[in-house]
Amino acid sequence: MPVALLSVHDKFGLVPFAQALAALGYELVASGGTARALSEAGLAVTPVETLTGYAELLGGRVKTLHPAIHGGILSRRSEEDAAELGAREIRAIDLVAVSLYPFESALARGAAEAELIEEIDIGGVALLRAAAKNFRHVTVVPGAEHYDEVLEVLGGAGDLGALRRRLAGIAFSRTAAYDRAIGGWLAGTPLRYGENPHQSAHFQPAPGEAPFVQHAGKELSYNNLLDLDAAWAAVCEGPGGELASAVVVKHGSPSGIAWAPSAPEAVRLAIAADPVSAFGGIVALDRPLDLAGALALGDLFLEVVAAPAVSDEALAHLQAKKKNCRVLTLSCSLGVDPRPRMRSVLAGLLVQSPDLSVAEPSAWRVVTRRAPSDDELSTLAFAWQAVKHVKSNAIVLARREGEAFVTVGIGGGQTNRIDAVRQACERAGERARGAVMTSDAFFPFADGVEAVAAAGVVAVAQPGGALRDADVVAAADRLDLAMVFTGVRHFRH
């Protein structure tokens, strides 16, 4: 008779699953509360302690951590393993169903440390890993969502070997995510709160050197770190050399970006690009912040100021004038980190390589009768570097002012491109006259080009690739705009 070991914290669907297993001829073995739930449902169940010879220890902390359990799971079903188990009166276990203690949900609701420690599952993780390792012989069931499929295949409707292998992969992914959550809690930094005050949050740094040092201000919040990540990625992709880069970020998207011959000038221009949006934002620059740079911040209320280094004079000034403002130092290498980016979705992870592409005007294709001038092309290169950091749909209007480059109107996060264009033009106002425009994706219609031409824009860079590219180019020619196709898209969701 095959043996099924059930040890689940979440009892959803447990009884029907166990009833079906029993009907398929499985002997049910269960631990603690799982055994009680099955017994109360009228099912014949063998308590784990019958196999181990030990009652639960330490208030339930130790139940299944025993050779009689793990030996039964890990047996390779060879003659040698069978003889060894037989000599010790250990039975092979053929199916293991486990749901872990809800550590993640306890962490999410801000449970106290003592409760969190008790919600760290040890035996369940060990059971999942053991069963998954021996997937050639054992069916691991890492959650109630797999009950129906397991029963169908056990009943003969599918390939059991393929199912076992796939569920083993899911089980290891589950234990890896579980351990990451625990490791992040232990190694991480508690934050003031999440996106809203009723949400708890913490920061889990990657292994290695601390990514930043905080020198002043209140503790960081979840939103501060999201904005800091966006700001640092944008500022660290500046041109370097003789031009300093500064950026203001608000709600995850830049409100102003500037490249200028000095850090103080870059800071002033980035703030002036949209002073209304800059209020309560984050300012980042790619040069050490000295007193002149700190003075360039003026009286503006800011959440965070970040730079590769901060002088003692600048720090003293900020502490005196902006005592709650967080002052951080980071390495610019973080802004161009080649490691994959991850986001949690649908109880899983999306993983992708970072968008580290840079503007390459020499590879762009002029598609209009008028080619951009040298000044227009260099400003388009600046704007193209800026637009990749703006939330899609993204439009950037930019100008050259002396030796400096600055955004004058940014439209981002819109559900259609024409609204992003209108937003950018509205924010630019008269500064749109003589400016250039970049778009993170193609224009599906000519209306966007017509709108910026009416505002006074003289040159456009966009990826191209729309069904109506010819209509868009014809409109640009009619309006005497220069247009280039970059061949690269920069969606940022």
C-alpha positions as CSV (number, residue, x, y, z in Angstrom):
1,M,0.0,0.0,0.0
2,P,1.5,3.4,-1.0
3,V,2.0,6.0,1.8
4,A,1.0,9.6,1.6
5,L,2.4,12.0,4.2
6,L,0.3,15.2,4.8
7,S,1.6,18.1,6.8
8,V,-0.2,21.3,5.9
9,H,-0.7,24.6,7.7
10,D,-3.4,25.7,5.2
11,K,-6.2,23.1,5.5
12,F,-8.1,24.4,2.4
13,G,-9.1,21.4,0.3
14,L,-7.3,19.0,2.6
15,V,-10.2,16.7,3.4
16,P,-11.4,16.1,-0.2
17,F,-7.8,15.5,-1.3
18,A,-7.2,13.0,1.5
19,Q,-10.4,11.2,0.8
20,A,-9.5,10.9,-2.9
21,L,-6.0,9.6,-1.9
22,A,-7.6,7.0,0.4
23,A,-9.9,5.9,-2.4
24,L,-6.8,5.4,-4.6
25,G,-5.4,3.1,-2.0
26,Y,-3.0,5.3,-0.1
27,E,-2.4,5.0,3.6
28,L,-2.6,8.5,5.2
29,V,0.1,9.6,7.6
30,A,-0.2,13.1,9.0
31,S,1.3,15.4,11.6
32,G,-0.2,17.5,14.4
33,G,-3.2,19.5,13.3
34,T,-3.4,17.9,9.9
35,A,-3.9,14.5,11.6
36,R,-6.6,16.0,13.8
37,A,-8.5,17.5,10.9
38,L,-8.5,14.2,9.0
39,S,-9.6,12.2,12.0
40,E,-12.4,14.6,12.7
41,A,-13.5,14.2,9.1
42,G,-13.8,10.4,9.7
43,L,-10.7,9.4,7.8
44,A,-8.3,6.7,9.0
45,V,-5.0,8.4,9.6
46,T,-1.7,7.3,11.1
47,P,-0.1,10.0,13.3
48,V,3.5,10.8,12.5
49,E,4.5,9.9,16.0
50,T,3.5,6.3,15.3
51,L,6.2,6.1,12.7
52,T,8.9,8.1,14.7
53,G,8.2,6.7,18.1
54,Y,8.3,10.2,19.5
55,A,5.5,12.7,20.4
56,E,5.9,16.3,19.2
57,L,8.7,18.1,20.9
58,L,9.1,21.8,21.9
59,G,5.5,22.7,21.5
60,G,5.4,21.4,17.9
61,R,8.7,22.8,16.7
62,V,9.9,19.2,16.1
63,K,7.4,16.7,14.5
64,T,8.7,15.3,11.2
65,L,12.5,15.8,11.6
66,H,13.3,12.1,12.1
67,P,15.0,9.3,10.1
68,A,11.8,7.3,10.0
69,I,10.3,10.1,7.9
70,H,13.2,11.3,5.8
71,G,14.5,7.9,5.3
72,G,11.1,6.9,3.9
73,I,11.0,9.9,1.6
74,L,14.6,9.7,0.4
75,S,14.8,6.0,-0.4
76,R,16.0,5.3,-4.0
77,R,13.8,2.2,-4.1
78,S,16.9,0.1,-4.7
79,E,17.4,-3.3,-3.1
80,E,20.1,-1.9,-0.9
81,D,17.9,1.0,0.3
82,A,14.9,-1.3,0.8
83,A,17.0,-3.7,2.9
84,E,18.3,-0.9,5.0
85,L,14.8,0.5,5.6
86,G,13.5,-3.0,6.3
87,A,16.2,-3.6,8.9
88,R,15.0,-0.4,10.8
89,E,11.3,-1.0,10.1
90,I,11.0,2.2,8.1
91,R,8.3,2.4,5.4
92,A,8.8,4.1,2.1
93,I,6.8,7.3,1.6
94,D,5.4,7.9,-1.9
95,L,3.6,11.2,-1.7
96,V,4.4,14.3,0.4
97,A,1.9,17.2,0.6
98,V,3.1,20.3,2.5
99,S,2.0,23.9,3.0
100,L,4.4,26.0,5.0
101,Y,3.8,28.2,8.0
102,P,2.7,31.7,6.7
103,F,5.8,33.6,7.4
104,E,5.4,36.0,4.5
105,S,1.9,37.0,5.5
106,A,2.9,37.5,9.1
107,L,5.8,39.7,7.9
108,A,3.4,41.7,5.6
109,R,1.0,42.5,8.4
110,G,3.9,43.7,10.6
111,A,3.9,40.9,13.2
112,A,6.2,41.2,16.2
113,E,9.6,39.4,16.1
114,A,8.6,36.7,18.5
115,E,5.6,35.7,16.3
116,L,7.7,35.9,13.1
117,I,10.3,33.5,14.6
118,E,7.6,30.9,15.3
119,E,6.2,31.3,11.8
120,I,9.5,30.1,10.3
121,D,8.8,26.6,9.1
122,I,11.7,24.1,9.5
123,G,10.2,20.6,9.2
124,G,7.9,21.6,6.2
125,V,10.8,23.0,4.2
126,A,12.8,19.9,4.9
127,L,9.9,17.7,3.8
128,L,9.5,19.6,0.5
129,R,13.2,19.5,-0.3
130,A,13.5,15.8,0.5
131,A,10.5,14.9,-1.6
132,A,11.6,17.2,-4.4
133,K,15.1,15.7,-4.4
134,N,13.6,12.2,-4.8
135,F,11.1,13.2,-7.5
136,R,11.9,10.1,-9.5
137,H,10.0,8.1,-6.8
138,V,8.0,10.6,-4.7
139,T,5.2,12.9,-5.7
140,V,5.7,16.3,-3.9
141,V,2.6,18.5,-3.6
142,P,3.7,22.0,-2.6
143,G,0.3,23.5,-2.1
144,A,-3.4,23.0,-2.4
145,E,-3.5,24.5,-5.9
146,H,-1.9,21.3,-7.1
147,Y,-4.4,18.8,-5.5
148,D,-6.7,18.4,-8.5
149,E,-4.0,17.8,-11.0
150,V,-2.2,15.3,-8.8
151,L,-5.3,13.3,-8.3
152,E,-6.0,13.3,-12.0
153,V,-2.6,12.0,-12.9
154,L,-2.6,9.5,-10.0
155,G,-5.9,8.3,-11.4
156,G,-4.2,7.5,-14.7
157,A,-4.9,10.7,-16.7
158,G,-1.3,11.9,-17.4
159,D,2.4,11.3,-17.2
160,L,3.2,10.9,-13.5
161,G,7.0,11.1,-14.0
162,A,6.7,14.5,-15.8
163,L,4.3,15.8,-13.2
164,R,6.7,14.8,-10.4
165,R,9.6,16.5,-12.0
166,R,7.6,19.7,-12.6
167,L,6.3,19.8,-9.0
168,A,9.8,19.2,-7.7
169,G,10.9,22.4,-9.5
170,I,7.9,24.3,-8.0
171,A,8.8,23.0,-4.6
172,F,12.4,24.2,-4.7
173,S,11.2,27.6,-6.0
174,R,8.8,27.8,-3.1
175,T,11.5,27.0,-0.5
176,A,13.9,29.4,-2.1
177,A,11.4,32.2,-2.0
178,Y,10.5,31.4,1.5
179,D,14.1,31.5,2.6
180,R,14.7,34.7,0.8
181,A,11.8,36.3,2.7
182,I,13.2,35.1,6.0
183,G,16.8,36.2,5.0
184,G,15.6,39.6,3.9
185,W,13.8,40.1,7.2
186,L,16.8,39.1,9.3
187,A,19.4,41.0,7.2
188,G,17.2,43.8,5.9
189,T,16.3,47.3,7.1
190,P,12.9,48.0,8.5
191,L,11.3,50.9,6.6
192,R,8.9,53.5,8.0
193,Y,6.1,51.9,6.0
194,G,5.3,50.7,2.5
195,E,3.6,52.7,-0.2
196,N,1.0,53.8,2.4
197,P,1.2,54.0,6.2
198,H,-1.0,50.9,6.7
199,Q,1.5,48.8,4.8
200,S,4.6,47.4,6.4
201,A,7.9,47.1,4.5
202,H,11.6,46.4,4.7
203,F,14.6,46.7,2.4
204,Q,16.5,43.6,1.6
205,P,19.9,44.4,0.1
206,A,21.7,42.0,-2.2
207,P,24.7,40.2,-0.8
208,G,27.9,42.2,-0.5
209,E,28.8,45.7,0.4
210,A,26.0,48.0,1.5
211,P,24.5,49.8,-1.5
212,F,24.3,53.2,0.2
213,V,25.3,55.1,3.4
214,Q,22.8,57.5,5.0
215,H,24.4,60.5,6.6
216,A,21.4,62.5,7.8
217,G,17.6,62.7,7.9
218,K,14.7,60.5,8.9
219,E,14.6,56.8,8.2
220,L,13.9,55.8,4.6
221,S,10.5,54.8,3.4
222,Y,9.5,52.3,0.7
223,N,8.7,55.1,-1.7
224,N,12.0,56.9,-1.0
225,L,13.9,53.8,-2.2
226,L,11.8,53.4,-5.3
227,D,12.4,57.0,-6.3
228,L,16.1,56.7,-5.3
229,D,16.5,53.7,-7.6
230,A,15.0,55.6,-10.5
231,A,17.0,58.7,-9.8
232,W,20.3,56.9,-9.4
233,A,19.8,55.0,-12.7
234,A,19.1,58.2,-14.6
235,V,21.9,60.3,-13.1
236,C,24.6,57.7,-13.4
237,E,24.0,57.4,-17.2
238,G,25.1,61.0,-17.6
239,P,27.9,61.9,-20.0
240,G,30.7,62.1,-17.5
241,G,33.8,64.1,-18.3
242,E,33.3,67.8,-18.3
243,L,29.5,67.7,-17.8
244,A,27.9,67.0,-14.5
245,S,24.5,65.2,-14.4
246,A,21.6,66.0,-12.0
247,V,18.1,64.6,-11.9
248,V,14.9,65.3,-9.9
249,V,12.6,62.3,-9.5
250,K,9.0,62.3,-8.1
251,H,6.8,59.2,-7.9
252,G,9.3,57.0,-9.8
253,S,9.7,59.3,-12.8
254,P,12.0,62.3,-13.5
255,S,10.6,65.8,-13.5
256,G,13.8,67.3,-14.6
257,I,17.2,66.2,-15.9
258,A,20.2,68.4,-16.7
259,W,23.8,68.1,-17.9
260,A,25.9,71.1,-17.2
261,P,29.6,72.2,-16.8
262,S,29.2,72.2,-13.0
263,A,27.3,70.3,-10.4
264,P,25.6,73.4,-8.9
265,E,24.4,74.5,-12.4
266,A,23.1,71.0,-13.2
267,V,21.2,71.0,-9.9
268,R,19.6,74.4,-10.5
269,L,18.6,73.5,-14.1
270,A,17.1,70.1,-13.1
271,I,15.0,71.8,-10.4
272,A,14.0,74.7,-12.7
273,A,12.9,72.3,-15.4
274,D,9.7,71.7,-13.4
275,P,9.9,73.4,-10.0
276,V,6.3,72.5,-9.1
277,S,6.9,68.8,-9.5
278,A,10.3,69.0,-7.8
279,F,8.6,69.8,-4.4
280,G,9.0,66.8,-2.2
281,G,11.1,65.0,-4.7
282,I,14.6,63.4,-4.8
283,V,17.6,65.1,-6.2
284,A,20.6,63.0,-7.3
285,L,23.8,64.1,-8.9
286,D,26.8,62.2,-10.3
287,R,29.5,64.5,-8.7
288,P,30.4,65.0,-5.1
289,L,28.1,67.4,-3.4
290,D,29.9,70.4,-2.0
291,L,28.6,73.5,-0.3
292,A,27.9,75.2,-3.7
293,G,25.8,72.3,-4.8
294,A,23.9,72.2,-1.5
295,L,23.2,75.9,-1.8
296,A,21.9,75.3,-5.3
297,L,19.1,73.3,-3.7
298,G,17.7,76.5,-2.3
299,D,14.8,76.3,0.1
300,L,13.1,73.5,-1.8
301,F,11.5,70.8,0.3
302,L,13.2,67.5,-0.6
303,E,12.9,63.9,0.6
304,V,16.3,62.7,-0.4
305,V,19.6,64.1,-1.7
306,A,22.0,61.6,-3.1
307,A,25.6,61.9,-4.5
308,P,28.8,59.8,-4.7
309,A,30.2,61.8,-1.8
310,V,29.2,64.7,0.4
311,S,31.5,67.3,1.9
312,D,31.4,68.2,5.6
313,E,30.3,71.7,4.7
314,A,27.5,70.5,2.5
315,L,26.3,68.0,5.1
316,A,26.3,70.6,7.9
317,H,24.3,73.1,5.7
318,L,21.7,70.4,4.8
319,Q,21.4,69.3,8.4
320,A,20.8,72.9,9.4
321,K,18.4,73.9,6.6
322,K,16.7,70.6,5.8
323,K,17.0,68.5,9.0
324,N,14.5,65.8,7.9
325,C,16.0,65.4,4.4
326,R,17.8,62.1,4.0
327,V,21.4,62.6,2.7
328,L,22.9,59.5,1.1
329,T,26.1,58.5,-0.7
330,L,26.2,55.8,-3.3
331,S,28.5,54.4,-5.9
332,C,27.7,55.4,-9.5
333,S,28.4,51.8,-10.5
334,L,25.1,50.9,-8.9
335,G,23.3,53.0,-11.5
336,V,24.6,50.8,-14.3
337,D,24.4,47.5,-12.5
338,P,24.2,44.7,-15.1
339,R,22.6,42.2,-12.8
340,P,19.0,41.1,-13.7
341,R,16.1,43.2,-12.5
342,M,13.2,41.4,-10.6
343,R,9.6,42.4,-9.8
344,S,7.0,40.4,-8.0
345,V,3.8,39.6,-9.9
346,L,1.0,37.1,-9.4
347,A,2.8,35.4,-6.5
348,G,5.9,35.0,-8.8
349,L,8.8,36.9,-10.2
350,L,9.4,38.6,-13.5
351,V,13.1,38.7,-14.3
352,Q,14.8,40.7,-17.1
353,S,18.1,42.2,-18.0
354,P,18.4,45.9,-17.3
355,D,18.0,48.5,-20.1
356,L,21.6,49.8,-20.2
357,S,21.5,50.9,-23.8
358,V,22.9,54.4,-24.5
359,A,22.1,56.9,-27.2
360,E,24.0,56.2,-30.4
361,P,23.2,59.0,-32.9
362,S,25.6,57.5,-35.5
363,A,23.2,54.6,-35.8
364,W,20.1,56.7,-36.1
365,R,18.3,57.0,-39.5
366,V,17.2,60.4,-40.8
367,V,13.7,59.9,-42.3
368,T,12.7,63.5,-43.2
369,R,13.8,65.8,-45.9
370,R,15.5,68.0,-43.3
371,A,18.2,66.4,-41.2
372,P,18.8,67.7,-37.7
373,S,21.6,70.2,-37.2
374,D,24.6,69.3,-35.1
375,D,23.1,71.2,-32.1
376,E,19.7,69.5,-32.6
377,L,21.3,66.1,-32.9
378,S,23.4,66.5,-29.7
379,T,20.3,67.7,-27.8
380,L,18.3,64.7,-29.2
381,A,21.0,62.4,-27.8
382,F,20.6,64.0,-24.4
383,A,16.8,63.8,-24.6
384,W,16.9,60.2,-25.8
385,Q,19.1,59.3,-22.8
386,A,16.5,61.0,-20.6
387,V,13.3,59.5,-22.0
388,K,14.3,55.9,-21.1
389,H,14.0,56.8,-17.4
390,V,10.5,58.2,-17.8
391,K,7.4,56.1,-17.1
392,S,5.7,55.0,-20.4
393,N,4.1,56.5,-22.4
394,A,7.0,58.9,-22.2
395,I,7.8,62.1,-24.0
396,V,10.7,64.4,-23.3
397,L,11.2,68.0,-24.6
398,A,14.7,69.3,-24.2
399,R,16.9,72.3,-25.0
400,R,20.5,73.2,-25.2
401,E,21.4,76.3,-23.1
402,G,24.9,77.3,-23.6
403,E,27.1,74.3,-22.7
404,A,24.3,72.7,-20.7
405,F,21.4,70.4,-21.8
406,V,18.1,70.4,-19.9
407,T,14.7,68.9,-20.1
408,V,12.0,71.5,-20.4
409,G,8.9,69.4,-20.5
410,I,8.3,65.7,-19.5
411,G,5.1,63.8,-20.1
412,G,5.0,60.3,-18.6
413,G,2.8,57.6,-17.2
414,Q,0.0,58.3,-19.6
415,T,-2.3,55.7,-21.1
416,N,-2.0,57.2,-24.6
417,R,0.9,58.9,-26.4
418,I,-0.9,62.1,-27.4
419,D,-1.8,62.9,-23.8
420,A,1.9,62.4,-22.9
421,V,2.8,64.9,-25.7
422,R,0.3,67.4,-24.5
423,Q,1.5,67.1,-20.9
424,A,5.1,67.7,-22.0
425,C,4.2,70.7,-24.1
426,E,2.1,72.2,-21.4
427,R,4.9,71.9,-18.9
428,A,7.4,73.4,-21.3
429,G,5.2,76.4,-22.3
430,E,7.3,78.9,-24.3
431,R,10.4,76.9,-23.7
432,A,9.1,74.4,-26.2
433,R,10.0,76.8,-29.0
434,G,13.2,75.6,-30.6
435,A,13.3,72.5,-28.4
436,V,13.6,68.9,-29.5
437,M,11.4,65.9,-28.6
438,T,12.0,62.2,-28.0
439,S,9.4,59.5,-27.6
440,D,10.1,56.2,-25.9
441,A,8.0,54.3,-28.5
442,F,6.7,55.0,-32.0
443,F,3.9,57.4,-32.9
444,P,0.9,55.4,-34.0
445,F,-0.6,58.5,-35.6
446,A,0.6,61.9,-36.9
447,D,-1.2,63.8,-34.1
448,G,1.7,63.7,-31.7
449,V,4.1,65.2,-34.2
450,E,1.5,67.8,-35.2
451,A,1.0,68.8,-31.5
452,V,4.7,69.4,-30.8
453,A,5.2,71.3,-34.1
454,A,2.4,73.6,-33.0
455,A,4.3,74.1,-29.7
456,G,7.5,75.1,-31.6
457,V,9.5,71.9,-31.4
458,V,12.0,71.6,-34.3
459,A,13.4,68.0,-34.2
460,V,12.1,64.6,-33.1
461,A,13.7,61.2,-32.3
462,Q,11.6,58.1,-32.0
463,P,12.0,54.4,-32.5
464,G,9.9,54.1,-35.7
465,G,8.2,50.8,-36.6
466,A,4.5,51.9,-36.7
467,L,2.1,50.9,-39.4
468,R,1.6,54.5,-40.2
469,D,5.3,55.6,-40.1
470,A,4.9,57.0,-43.6
471,D,2.0,59.3,-42.4
472,V,4.0,60.5,-39.4
473,V,7.1,61.2,-41.6
474,A,4.9,63.0,-44.2
475,A,3.5,65.2,-41.4
476,A,7.0,66.0,-40.1
477,D,8.0,67.0,-43.7
478,R,5.0,69.2,-44.1
479,L,5.7,70.9,-40.7
480,D,9.5,71.3,-41.5
481,L,10.5,69.0,-38.6
482,A,13.7,67.0,-38.6
483,M,13.1,63.4,-37.6
484,V,15.3,60.4,-36.9
485,F,14.4,56.8,-36.2
486,T,16.5,55.3,-33.4
487,G,15.4,51.7,-34.0
488,V,15.3,51.2,-30.2
489,R,12.3,51.3,-27.8
490,H,12.5,52.3,-24.2
491,F,9.2,51.2,-22.5
492,R,9.4,51.6,-18.7
493,H,6.4,50.2,-16.9
